[in-house]
Amino acid sequence: MRTEILTFIVSVTICLIGAVALGAYALRSRSNERDLLWIGLFAMLYGTDLVSRNPLFQLGFGSTHELRYNARCHRSSANRLLIGAPSRHDDLHPSTLAG
């Protein structure tokens, strides 16, 4: 249980770092440097992925098939955005989420 709590705290911290980076980028909109934008986007996507996989989050919000479907869609979209991985839509269909 301690590991899940620590992972949840780290996940939320990564999300907050991403939000701060995106906020700093928005305030510095005159600059052509986009490092803060990409760091913020990556941190937000990675942090929300970690949070959605955490058992504490699933305990609080339930582990329904719809939540799993949305989490898989989120991970698929994040993979396509970050690394350009192709999407496999056949394993994202709700009828395949029996387990």
N, C-alpha and C positions, 0 to 999 in steps of 0.2 A: 504494500500500500504506500510506503514511503516513496518508492520509485515513481509511482503514478502521480503523486502529489508534486514531486520535484519536476517531473516532466511537464506537468500542467503549468507550473510556475514559469519554467523556462519558455514554454510555448507562448504564454501570454506576454512575457518579456520580449520575445522576438517580434510578436505582433506590434507591441508598443514602440519598439525601435523602428520598425517599418513605418508606423504612423508618424513618428517624429521626423524621419528622413523625408517622407512625402510632404509633410508640413514645411520643412526647411526648403525643399525644392520649390514649393508653391510661393514661399516668401521671396526666394531668389529667382523669380521667373525671368529676369532680364539676362541672366547668365546663360550661355550656350552649353554649359557643362550639364550633362544628364546623369552623372554618377549617382547623385542622391535619388533621382527618380528610379533608376534600375535597382539600386540597393533597397529602396523602400518597397517597390513592387515585389521583389523576390522575398524580402523578409515577411511581408504581409501574406503572400501565398504560402510560403513555407510554414509560418506560424499558424495560420488557420488550418493547414493540413495536419500539423501536429496536434492541434487542439481537437479537431474532429475525430482523430484516431484515439484520443485519450479515453480510457475507461471512465474517468471522473466526468467528463463531458457527456459521454453516452449514458451514464447513470442519471445525470441531471435532466437530460433532454430525451431520454428513451432511445432504444435501439430498434426503431421500426424499419420496415423495408424501404419506406419512402426516404428516411434519413440516410440509409445506406446508399440508395440510388443517387441522392443528391451529392453525397460525399464522393462517390465514384465519378460522377460527372465533373465535380470540382477538381478532383485529382487529374482526370483526363484533360480537362481544359488547361490546368496548370502545366502539365507535361508538354502539351502542344505549344503553349506560349513560351515556356522557358527553354526547352530543348528541341522543339520542332518534331517531337515524336508523333507518329501517326496514331490516329484514334481508332480503336476497335469498338464500333457501335454495337456489335452483336453481344458483347458481355455487359453492356450498360442497360440493356432492356430489363424492365422490372420483372418479367417472367423468369429471368435467369437468376434472380436473387433469392432463391429458396432458402439458402443457408446462411 
